[in-house]
Amino acid sequence: MGHILSRQRQADIRKLLGILGATFILGAMFIGCDNGVVPPDPEIPDEIHGAIWPLDVGNEWTFDVQSWDDSIADWIYYGERYIVDTAFMHNEKRVAKIRLEYFFGDTVFQEFSLWWGNTHTGLYEYAPFGDGFVPYAESRMLFKYPAIDGELFSSYAPNPVNPVSMGFMAEMPPIEVPAGNFENCVGYQYYEPPGENIYYYFVPDTGYIQMERYIGSTLNKARFLNSYVQN
């Protein structure tokens, strides 16, 4: 960081850390694990063609995030960055280690590792969030792809502890975010009675571009792609 933060900036960061301790990543709760190692593997296959979120080493996506905080009755703004650091093989599946950074201005105030990978049936999580790779007994589906319009499937994206029913939306209209105007979008919807809706939007071979969470008809949280780098 290399500079002294103002008292207000320090207070803002402490506030964000408190929120993130109980908030969702991709709409999901953070659950950490710091044990385990990444197994070495000299022969790593390329990412599959048409992946819903292409996890080639060196790819990165930066998001603008806004989250409503009832305690102050106002929006909290911060950034998220997903960086694919490396990839390895686990049970004959390609797994990417993704560094997730939370930042406020030019200060990274929290960092985690994600262990995800694409197959020809969708995007999966292979281990809990954390610095060490401690694999699940079975991989957990986040987003099914490809899928049929209106198809329902079991997803761990909104809740990494208990899978929920997620619906697929094909052939979405173009979506404009700070990173640009994207065509060929697909979407996913999660509904939790009595009134929570989460929408996730992707462009295959480009990745995740937007998320919106509503409580009733009121926007509660949003994530918009600001920039991305693909190798």
Secondary structure by P-SEA (a helix, b strand, c coil): ccccccaaaaaaaaaaaaaaaccccccbbbbbbcbbbbbbbccccccccccccccccccbbbbbbbbbbccccbbbbbbbbbbbccccccccbbbbbbbbbbbccccccccbbbbbbccccccccccccccccccccbbbbcccccccccbbbbbccccccbbbbbbbbcccccccccccccccccbbbbbcccbbbbbbbbcccccccbbbbbccccccbbbbbcccccc
